[in-house]
Amino acid sequence: MFGAFERMVAARYLRARKGERAVSLIAGFSLAGIALGVATLIVVLSVMGGFRQELLTRILGLNGNLGISAAEGLLRDYEPIAARIRTMPQVTQATPTLEGQVLLTTDAGASAGGLARGVAPDELRQRPIVADNIRAGSLAEFTGDDAIAIGTVLARRLDVGVGDRVTVISPEGRTTVFGTVPRLRAYRVVAIFEVGMQEYDAAFVFMPLEAAQVFFQRRGFVSQIEVHLTNPDAAGPVARVIRQEFAGRPLSILDWQTANSGFFQIVQVQRNVMFLILTLIIVVAAFNIISSLIMLVKDKGKDIAILRTMGARQGAVLRIFLLCGAAVGGVGTVLGLGLGLLVCANLETIRQGLMSATGTVIFDPEIYFLTRIPAVVDPLEVIQVVGLGFLLSLVATIFPSWRAARLDPVEALRHE
């Protein structure tokens, strides 16, 4: 498409000479603007994608892909249902659980609210998000009627460690002749876990299922059966199979998309808005290419006229200036690509460095739920961003290049 002549002239025009510094300076700013725009867009999209993936991993790892409960009240005779579900394709776990809001207190006077979840000890040990993230103690001792496992944030708030006892209080009290008395019992902390999500590490309390049924006075009942799948996207088809299998029993089946639809829709909307806003950075840089090329055409009016009188066609002049603008946009896009990937690879290191230098908390886990900034680079998104950078750069060169090709040699030489 571009001959040796066009490439040679374009390269000469891009090199700054005496009296042409302003044009090269504007071109440099255009290149830097496109590079920063592309890099920022790659970093933001990677962080938003990582944020979604991290939340999805933690939410589904702790809560399951499907929640099966009774249409009304609690679920009884749950073991046959769980056993049948475990034999279905895509199902890796079917865990009966019993939940209840509780208040936790210590002898030192510390207190915090939490969500107590009763689960069979063997089932909890098979759940990687908890079993692989034990920070103190061991799930081997998670058995009996007085053992609990709590999150790291909750342990800090209560100032307790492994072996300490915590009093668990249920707001659903028992009725006596003196009125309603809250149920309470002391439990021993046998394990402290950290799943990496602030909301869970600060609130979840695991206890053996039978102990939870005794504490909440729900013997023979569970709140729901949590179903974990090999592929979260198969939640819909598996839910339909379960409904057909237990058609004669009133069950409520809630998949993870429905349960967290509002949350993930917000994340998707934020991602789309950020993409639109940051694309404007590249658009602004592309306008700088237009201005720099227009100034270059004006400065090179005599040269264009001489080239035309020497036999250069309009197409050759058009390609020369297209090549000038494409070079600025292309180099800026490539630099932005490298910078964006470099930042994504070292994002957590950069965050830690900025926190040490400024003494401030960046990406507060209490606000953003996660303990670190996640970044997942999607190759398809990177290709789209790079393509967008090249496309906008090329579009920005069309008008100035067309104007240069339409320049009348006689008029250009007359005004010199």
C-alpha positions in Angstrom: 0.0 0.0 0.0 2.8 2.4 0.9 5.8 2.6 -1.4 9.4 3.4 -0.5 9.0 7.0 -1.7 6.0 7.6 0.6 7.7 6.0 3.6 10.9 8.0 3.1 9.1 11.4 2.8 6.8 10.6 5.8 9.8 9.7 7.9 11.5 12.9 7.0 8.4 15.0 7.8 8.2 13.3 11.2 11.8 14.2 12.2 11.9 17.6 13.8 14.2 20.2 12.2 14.9 23.8 13.0 11.7 25.8 12.8 9.4 22.8 13.0 9.6 22.0 16.7 6.0 23.0 17.4 4.6 20.4 15.0 6.8 17.6 16.4 5.9 18.7 19.9 2.2 18.4 19.2 2.7 15.0 17.5 4.6 13.9 20.6 1.7 14.9 22.8 -0.7 13.1 20.5 1.5 9.9 20.8 1.6 10.2 24.6 -2.1 10.8 24.8 -2.9 7.7 22.7 -0.4 5.6 24.7 -1.9 6.7 28.0 -5.4 6.2 26.8 -4.8 2.7 25.5 -2.8 1.8 28.7 -5.5 3.2 31.0 -8.2 1.4 29.1 -6.4 -1.9 29.3 -5.7 -1.5 33.0 -9.3 -0.5 33.9 -10.9 -3.3 31.8 -8.5 -5.8 33.4 -9.3 -4.6 36.9 -13.0 -4.6 36.3 -12.8 -8.1 34.8 -10.6 -9.3 37.7 -13.0 -7.7 40.2 -15.9 -9.6 38.7 -14.0 -12.9 38.5 -12.7 -12.6 42.1 -16.1 -11.8 43.5 -17.7 -14.6 41.4 -15.1 -17.1 42.7 -15.6 -16.2 46.3 -19.4 -15.8 46.2 -19.9 -19.1 44.4 -17.1 -20.9 46.3 -18.8 -20.1 49.6 -22.5 -20.1 48.6 -22.8 -22.6 45.7 -24.2 -22.2 42.3 -27.7 -23.3 43.2 -29.7 -23.0 46.5 -32.5 -25.5 47.0 -34.9 -24.8 49.8 -38.5 -25.6 50.8 -41.2 -23.5 49.1 -42.2 -22.5 52.6 -40.3 -22.7 55.9 -37.4 -25.0 56.4 -36.4 -28.1 54.5 -36.8 -31.5 56.1 -35.9 -35.0 54.8 -33.0 -33.3 53.1 -30.6 -36.2 53.0 -32.4 -38.2 50.2 -32.7 -35.0 48.2 -29.0 -34.2 48.6 -27.9 -37.8 47.8 -29.9 -37.8 44.6 -28.5 -34.4 43.5 -25.0 -35.6 44.1 -25.4 -38.2 41.4 -26.4 -35.7 38.7 -24.0 -34.6 36.0 -22.0 -31.3 36.6 -22.7 -31.6 40.4 -19.6 -31.7 42.6 -21.2 -31.0 46.0 -24.7 -30.9 47.5 -24.3 -29.5 51.0 -27.2 -29.2 53.5 -26.8 -26.0 55.6 -28.6 -24.3 58.4 -28.2 -20.5 58.8 -29.1 -18.0 61.4 -28.2 -14.5 62.5 -26.2 -14.4 65.7 -24.3 -12.0 68.1 -20.8 -13.1 69.2 -19.3 -11.8 72.5 -16.2 -12.5 74.5 -15.4 -12.3 78.2 -13.4 -9.2 77.5 -16.5 -7.4 76.4 -16.0 -7.4 72.6 -19.0 -8.1 70.4 -19.9 -8.4 66.7 -22.8 -9.6 64.6 -22.4 -12.6 62.4 -24.1 -15.2 60.3 -23.8 -18.7 61.7 -23.9 -21.4 59.1 -24.1 -25.1 60.1 -22.4 -27.5 57.7 -21.2 -31.1 57.9 -17.5 -31.2 58.9 -16.6 -33.4 55.9 -18.4 -31.0 53.5 -16.5 -28.0 54.8 -13.2 -29.7 54.5 -14.0 -30.4 50.8 -14.7 -26.8 50.1 -11.4 -25.3 48.7 -12.2 -21.7 49.3 -12.3 -22.3 53.1 -10.1 -25.4 53.5 -7.2 -23.9 51.5 -7.3 -20.6 53.3 -7.0 -21.6 56.9 -4.8 -19.0 58.6 -4.7 -20.5 62.1 -5.9 -23.8 63.6 -7.2 -26.7 61.6 -10.5 -28.1 60.3 -9.5 -31.5 61.6 -10.8 -30.3 65.0 -14.0 -28.9 63.4 -16.3 -31.5 64.9 -18.4 -32.1 68.0 -20.9 -29.7 69.6 -18.7 -26.8 70.6 -16.4 -26.1 67.7 -16.6 -23.1 65.4 -14.5 -21.6 62.6 -14.5 -17.8 62.0 -13.0 -15.3 59.5 -9.9 -13.3 60.1 -11.6 -9.9 60.3 -14.1 -11.2 62.8 -11.3 -12.7 64.9 -9.6 -9.3 65.0 -12.7 -7.5 66.0 -13.3 -10.0 68.8 -9.6 -10.2 69.6 -9.7 -14.0 69.8 -7.4 -16.7 68.5 -7.5 -20.5 68.2 -8.5 -22.1 71.4 -10.4 -19.1 72.8 -14.1 -19.3 73.6 -16.7 -17.1 72.1 -20.3 -16.8 73.3 -22.9 -17.1 70.5 -26.3 -15.5 71.1 -29.3 -16.1 68.9 -32.0 -13.4 68.7 -34.6 -16.2 68.5 -34.9 -16.9 72.2 -36.7 -19.6 74.1 -40.0 -18.9 75.9 -40.0 -19.3 79.7 -42.3 -18.3 82.5 -40.2 -15.1 82.8 -40.7 -14.3 79.1 -38.5 -14.8 76.1 -34.8 -15.5 77.0 -32.2 -15.4 74.2 -30.4 -18.6 73.5 -26.6 -18.5 74.1 -23.8 -20.9 74.3 -20.0 -20.7 74.4 -18.0 -22.3 71.6 -14.3 -22.9 71.1 -12.6 -21.4 68.0 -10.8 -24.2 66.2 -9.9 -22.5 62.9 -9.6 -19.0 61.5 -10.0 -18.7 57.7 -9.5 -15.9 55.2 -11.4 -16.2 51.9 -10.2 -12.7 50.8 -13.6 -11.0 50.8 -14.2 -8.6 53.5 -17.9 -9.2 53.9 -17.4 -12.9 54.5 -14.3 -12.7 56.6 -16.0 -10.3 58.9 -19.3 -12.1 59.3 -19.3 -15.8 58.6 -19.2 -18.4 61.5 -19.1 -22.1 60.6 -20.3 -24.7 63.0 -21.0 -28.5 62.6 -24.4 -29.0 61.2 -25.7 -31.1 64.1 -24.4 -28.5 66.6 -26.2 -25.7 64.6 -29.5 -27.7 64.6 -29.2 -28.1 68.4 -28.4 -24.4 68.9 -31.2 -23.1 66.7 -33.6 -25.8 67.8 -34.1 -27.1 64.3 -33.4 -30.8 64.6 -34.0 -32.6 61.3 -34.3 -29.3 59.3 -31.9 -27.3 57.2 -32.3 -23.9 55.5 -31.2 -25.1 52.1 -29.0 -27.4 50.1 -26.1 -25.6 48.4 -25.2 -27.2 45.1 -21.7 -26.6 43.6 -21.2 -27.3 39.8 -18.2 -27.9 37.7 -19.4 -25.1 35.4 -21.4 -22.2 36.9 -23.0 -21.4 33.5 -24.7 -24.8 33.7 -26.8 -23.7 36.7 -29.9 -23.2 34.5 -30.0 -26.6 32.9 -29.2 -28.4 36.2 -31.9 -26.5 38.0 -34.4 -27.7 35.3 -33.3 -31.3 35.8 -33.7 -31.0 39.6 -37.2 -29.5 39.2 -38.2 -32.5 36.9 -36.7 -35.0 39.4 -38.6 -33.6 42.4 -41.7 -32.4 40.5 -44.0 -33.8 43.2 -42.3 -31.9 46.0 -42.6 -28.1 46.5 -39.0 -26.9 46.2 -37.6 -23.4 45.6 -34.5 -23.3 43.4 -32.4 -20.1 43.2 -29.4 -20.0 40.8 -26.5 -17.7 41.3 -27.3 -15.4 38.4 -30.7 -14.6 39.9 -29.4 -14.4 43.5 -26.7 -11.9 42.6 -28.2 -10.3 39.5 -28.3 -6.8 40.8 -24.7 -6.9 42.1 -23.2 -8.2 38.8 -25.3 -5.9 36.7 -23.9 -2.9 38.6 -20.4 -4.2 37.9 -21.2 -4.6 34.2 -22.7 -1.1 34.0 -19.7 0.4 35.7 -17.4 -1.4 33.3 -19.3 -0.1 30.2 -19.3 3.4 31.5 -15.6 3.3 32.3 -14.9 2.0 28.8 -16.9 4.9 27.2 -15.2 7.5 29.4 -11.7 6.2 28.8 -12.3 5.8 25.1 -12.8 9.6 25.0 -9.2 10.0 26.1 -8.1 8.2 22.9 -10.5 10.4 20.9 -9.0 13.6 22.3 -5.6 12.3 21.5 -6.8 11.5 18.0 -8.0 15.2 17.6 -4.4 16.2 18.5 -3.2 14.1 15.5 -5.6 16.1 13.3 -4.3 19.4 14.5 -0.6 18.3 14.2 -1.2 17.1 10.7 -3.0 20.2 9.7 -0.1 22.3 10.9 2.3 19.9 9.1 0.4 20.4 5.9 0.5 24.1 6.3 4.3 24.1 7.0 4.9 21.7 4.1 2.8 23.5 1.5 5.8 24.5 -0.6 7.2 20.9 -0.4 3.9 19.5 -1.4 3.7 21.8 -4.4 7.2 20.9 -5.5 6.4 17.2 -5.2 3.3 17.7 -7.3 5.2 19.6 -10.0 7.8 16.9 -10.1 5.1 14.3 -10.9 3.8 13.1 -7.6 0.1 12.2 -7.8 -2.5 13.2 -5.3 -2.7 9.6 -4.1 1.0 9.7 -3.2 0.6 12.9 -1.2 -2.4 11.4 0.5 -0.5 8.3 1.5 2.5 10.3 2.8 0.3 12.1 5.4 -1.8 9.1 6.1 1.5 7.3 7.0 2.6 10.2 9.2 -0.6 10.1 11.2 -0.7 6.3 11.3 2.8 6.2 12.5 2.0 8.5 15.5 -1.1 6.6 16.3 0.5 3.2 15.8 3.5 3.8 17.9 1.3 5.4 20.6 -1.0 2.3 20.6 1.9 -0.1 20.8 3.5 1.8 23.7 0.1 2.0 25.4 -0.2 -1.8 25.0 3.1 -2.5 26.6 2.5 0.0 29.4 -0.9 -1.4 30.2 0.3 -5.0 30.3 3.2 -4.0 32.5 1.0 -2.2 35.0 -1.5 -5.1 35.1 1.4 -7.5 35.8 2.6 -5.4 38.7 -0.6 -3.8 40.0 -0.4 -5.1 43.5 3.3 -4.1 43.8 2.4 -0.6 42.6 -0.4 -0.4 45.2 1.8 -1.5 48.0 4.5 1.0 46.9 2.0 3.9 46.8 0.6 3.0 50.2 4.1 3.0 51.7 5.0 6.3 50.0 1.8 8.2 50.9 0.9 6.5 54.1 -2.7 6.1 53.0 -4.9 3.1 52.4 -5.5 2.5 48.7 -8.3 0.1 47.7 -9.8 -0.3 51.2 -11.1 -3.8 51.7 -14.0 -2.6 53.8 -15.3 -0.6 50.8 -14.3 -2.8 47.8 -14.8 -6.2 49.6 -11.5 -7.6 48.3 -8.1 -7.5 50.1 -6.1 -6.8 46.9 -6.6 -5.3 43.5 -7.4 -8.1 41.0 -6.4 -7.8 37.4 -7.3 -10.4 34.7 -6.2 -9.6 31.2 -8.6 -10.7 28.6 -6.8 -11.2 25.2 -10.0 -10.4 23.3 -10.5 -7.1 25.2 -6.8 -6.2 24.6 -7.2 -6.8 20.8 -10.4 -4.7 20.8 -8.6 -1.8 22.6 -5.6 -2.0 20.3 -7.8 -2.1 17.3 -9.8 0.9 18.6 -6.5 2.8 19.0 -5.4 2.1 15.5 -8.8 2.8 14.0 -9.2 6.2 15.7 -5.7 7.2 14.8 -6.3 6.2 11.1 -9.7 8.0 11.0 -8.0 11.2 12.4 -5.5 11.3 9.5 -8.1 11.2 6.7 -9.1 14.8 6.6 -5.6 16.4 6.9 -4.3 13.9 4.3 -7.2 14.6 2.0 -6.6 18.4 2.4 -2.9 17.9 1.6 -3.7 15.9 -1.6 -6.1 18.6 -2.7 -3.6 21.4 -2.3 -3.2 23.4 -5.5 0.6 23.6 -6.3 0.3 27.0 -8.1 -1.5 28.6 -5.1 0.9 27.0 -2.6 4.0 28.4 -4.5 2.3 31.8 -5.0 1.9 32.3 -1.3 5.4 31.4 -0.5 
